[in-house]
Amino acid sequence: MRIGIDVGGTNTDAVLMDGDRVLAEVKSPTSADVTTGILDGLRSLLTQSRIAAEAVETVMIGTTHFTNAVVEGRRLLEVASVRLGLPATRALPPMVDWPERLGDAVGRHVYLCHGGHEFDGREIAPLDADELKRVADEIAAKGLRAVAISSVFSPINDDLERRAEEIIRETVPDVAISRSAELGRMGLLERENATIMNASLAELAGQITEAFRAALRESGIDAPMYISQNDGTLMTVDQAERYPVSTFASGPTNSMRGAALLSGLQDCAVVDIGGTTSDVGMLVNGFPREAKSTIEVGGVRTNFRMPDVLPLGIGGGSHVRVGADPLVGPESVGYRLTHLGRVFGGDTLTATDIAVAGGRAEVGDARRVADVDPDLVRRALASIEDRIGEAVDRMKTASDAIPVVVVGGGSILLGDTLPGAARLVRPAHHSVANAIGAAIAQVGGEVDQMFSVGPQLSRDAALEQARELAAERAVAAGAVPDSVRIVDQEELALAYVPGNAIRIKVKAVGDLQLGRKTVATR
């Protein structure tokens, strides 16, 4: 048995599952004290199911804490950004494209040092230990508590980043250090940005994970806890403390993984309608399709793995403006829906009120929206369907109609059909699909590396090396070896570098192993 929890901006959802069966589910408004909400959810699940706390094998949590901190520019550490690349890379220094507000929040402590590699692993310049010692002395003098180290082509060879960390720690041993090779992909600036973000979250990561541990202790549950990543897999709490940026966008990812389990569909579109927004994504082999371009977080370009999601400002709490063409959203009452919505006694006309007036939902007191113009209801609901249908159409890669799975508490906004959909699937437990996605998450391993193909290494051999390395990383992360499978593979020829180079990306996933027990999921 395992528990899945997803902490969203509007609601905190929790489920208790036995295998693929949902034994209990809880949905409650997210409170300012998020830890209290998690504790209440855990206690409610155990009470509903009458299951002893000792029977719970593991707890998986998805959180928006770290994304919100970056977007809001709050609770961030100032970071020393150390780049190894001289004499190259001088033209565009670290944080060159950061918004002023966020850049000021993490400080603009930039240090360019010698080092870096070419695409094939050859050094650009040797590491200068004395140069790095001077940087470390300045970091100590400024009292900085976080360092981001990035090096040119470190995903190919991270030796210089490792050595730089050792040198800096000799002077400032307690500083939190993030290395870009562990976080991002090819593309120096975007990988560097992700590393700086990660370093700035070091203190908050410790506080949040300790709060999660406290909630588990107070609930009486003595079981391992894992945190959801944004690729649909899990990481340990210790890993979450070290790599908090890996949780970015884990909410939509959990919803899509939950949709795959509940619907039984592995390849389809998923529409997750919450209280504030609707997220539209695509499932491929049961996992969210990954974004191929750079992703902006808080106005900063990054290149770590993120699901390809199209957000819309439509949710259950969206404002509805009366007029010739009713406008739904993007403004929303959010978690205040149960106080401000008309069916709950408030005076704000929301999308939920429209759904109740249109007979699509039985929520609150329907008599409070009996006076709403039926024509307004019809046009507002049609507008919601058309906009979501258009979003699905934009996410498709072919013109054929495809199944669409709708999940989330705001799914009451849609009827039984959707423009352009082969069929609309609203599975059981759809309102807590995000928590279910967290509960069924597996562990994974990934490779994103360039190979020089030639007489000594064939293309097939390079692909096999990448697959084996991805599988090894999945097992190292805690996957049962026999359960590991390759779920994504991509090959790209690189015409702009010397030699016959190809870039190979492979992702492997497997079932989580806990002691001698295996938490098997689809």
Rosetta blueprint (number, residue, H / E / L):
1 M L
2 R E
3 I E
4 G E
5 I E
6 D E
7 V E
8 G L
9 G L
10 T L
11 N E
12 T E
13 D E
14 A E
15 V E
16 L E
17 M E
18 D E
19 G L
20 D L
21 R E
22 V E
23 L E
24 A E
25 E E
26 V E
27 K E
28 S E
29 P E
30 T L
31 S L
32 A L
33 D L
34 V H
35 T H
36 T H
37 G H
38 I H
39 L H
40 D H
41 G H
42 L H
43 R H
44 S H
45 L H
46 L H
47 T H
48 Q H
49 S H
50 R L
51 I L
52 A L
53 A H
54 E H
55 A H
56 V L
57 E L
58 T E
59 V E
60 M E
61 I E
62 G E
63 T E
64 T L
65 H H
66 F H
67 T H
68 N H
69 A H
70 V H
71 V H
72 E H
73 G L
74 R L
75 R L
76 L L
77 L L
78 E L
79 V E
80 A E
81 S E
82 V E
83 R E
84 L E
85 G E
86 L E
87 P L
88 A L
89 T L
90 R L
91 A L
92 L L
93 P L
94 P L
95 M L
96 V L
97 D L
98 W L
99 P L
100 E H
101 R H
102 L H
103 G H
104 D H
105 A H
106 V H
107 G L
108 R L
109 H E
110 V E
111 Y E
112 L E
113 C E
114 H E
115 G L
116 G L
117 H E
118 E L
119 F L
120 D L
121 G L
122 R L
123 E E
124 I L
125 A L
126 P L
127 L L
128 D L
129 A H
130 D H
131 E H
132 L H
133 K H
134 R H
135 V H
136 A H
137 D H
138 E H
139 I H
140 A H
141 A H
142 K H
143 G L
144 L L
145 R L
146 A E
147 V E
148 A E
149 I E
150 S E
151 S E
152 V L
153 F L
154 S L
155 P L
156 I L
157 N L
158 D L
159 D H
160 L H
161 E H
162 R H
163 R H
164 A H
165 E H
166 E H
167 I H
168 I H
169 R H
170 E H
171 T H
172 V L
173 P L
174 D L
175 V L
176 A E
177 I E
178 S E
179 R E
180 S H
181 A H
182 E H
183 L L
184 G L
185 R L
186 M L
187 G L
188 L H
189 L H
190 E H
191 R H
192 E H
193 N H
194 A H
195 T H
196 I H
197 M H
198 N H
199 A H
200 S H
201 L L
202 A H
203 E H
204 L H
205 A H
206 G H
207 Q H
208 I H
209 T H
210 E H
211 A H
212 F H
213 R H
214 A H
215 A H
216 L H
217 R H
218 E H
219 S H
220 G L
221 I L
222 D L
223 A L
224 P L
225 M E
226 Y E
227 I E
228 S E
229 Q L
230 N L
231 D L
232 G L
233 T E
234 L E
235 M E
236 T E
237 V H
238 D H
239 Q H
240 A H
241 E H
242 R H
243 Y L
244 P H
245 V H
246 S H
247 T H
248 F L
249 A L
250 S H
251 G H
252 P H
253 T H
254 N H
255 S H
256 M H
257 R H
258 G H
259 A H
260 A H
261 L H
262 L H
263 S H
264 G L
265 L L
266 Q L
267 D L
268 C E
269 A E
270 V E
271 V E
272 D E
273 I E
274 G L
275 G L
276 T L
277 T L
278 S E
279 D E
280 V E
281 G E
282 M E
283 L E
284 V E
285 N L
286 G L
287 F E
288 P E
289 R L
290 E E
291 A L
292 K L
293 S L
294 T L
295 I E
296 E E
297 V E
298 G L
299 G L
300 V E
301 R E
302 T E
303 N L
304 F L
305 R L
306 M L
307 P E
308 D L
309 V E
310 L E
311 P E
312 L E
313 G L
314 I L
315 G L
316 G L
317 G L
318 S E
319 H E
320 V E
321 R E
322 V L
323 G L
324 A L
325 D L
326 P L
327 L E
328 V E
329 G E
330 P E
331 E E
332 S E
333 V L
334 G H
335 Y H
336 R H
337 L H
338 T H
339 H H
340 L H
341 G E
342 R H
343 V H
344 F H
345 G L
346 G L
347 D L
348 T E
349 L L
350 T E
351 A H
352 T H
353 D H
354 I H
355 A H
356 V H
357 A H
358 G L
359 G L
360 R L
361 A L
362 E L
363 V L
364 G L
365 D L
366 A H
367 R H
368 R H
369 V H
370 A L
371 D L
372 V L
373 D L
374 P H
375 D H
376 L H
377 V H
378 R H
379 R H
380 A H
381 L H
382 A H
383 S H
384 I H
385 E H
386 D H
387 R H
388 I H
389 G H
390 E H
391 A H
392 V H
393 D H
394 R H
395 M H
396 K L
397 T L
398 A L
399 S L
400 D L
401 A L
402 I E
403 P E
404 V E
405 V E
406 V E
407 V E
408 G L
409 G H
410 G H
411 S H
412 I H
413 L H
414 L L
415 G L
416 D L
417 T L
418 L L
419 P L
420 G L
421 A E
422 A E
423 R E
424 L E
425 V E
426 R L
427 P L
428 A L
429 H L
430 H H
431 S H
432 V H
433 A H
434 N H
435 A H
436 I H
437 G H
438 A H
439 A H
440 I L
441 A L
442 Q E
443 V E
444 G E
445 G E
446 E E
447 V E
448 D E
449 Q E
450 M E
451 F E
452 S E
453 V L
454 G L
455 P L
456 Q L
457 L L
458 S L
459 R H
460 D H
461 A H
462 A H
463 L H
464 E H
465 Q H
466 A H
467 R H
468 E H
469 L H
470 A H
471 A H
472 E H
473 R H
474 A H
475 V H
476 A H
477 A L
478 G L
479 A E
480 V L
481 P H
482 D H
483 S H
484 V L
485 R E
486 I E
487 V E
488 D E
489 Q E
490 E E
491 E E
492 L E
493 A E
494 L E
495 A L
496 Y L
497 V L
498 P L
499 G L
500 N L
501 A E
502 I E
503 R E
504 I E
505 K E
506 V E
507 K E
508 A E
509 V E
510 G E
511 D L
512 L E
513 Q E
514 L E
515 G L
516 R L
517 K E
518 T E
519 V E
520 A L
521 T L
522 R L
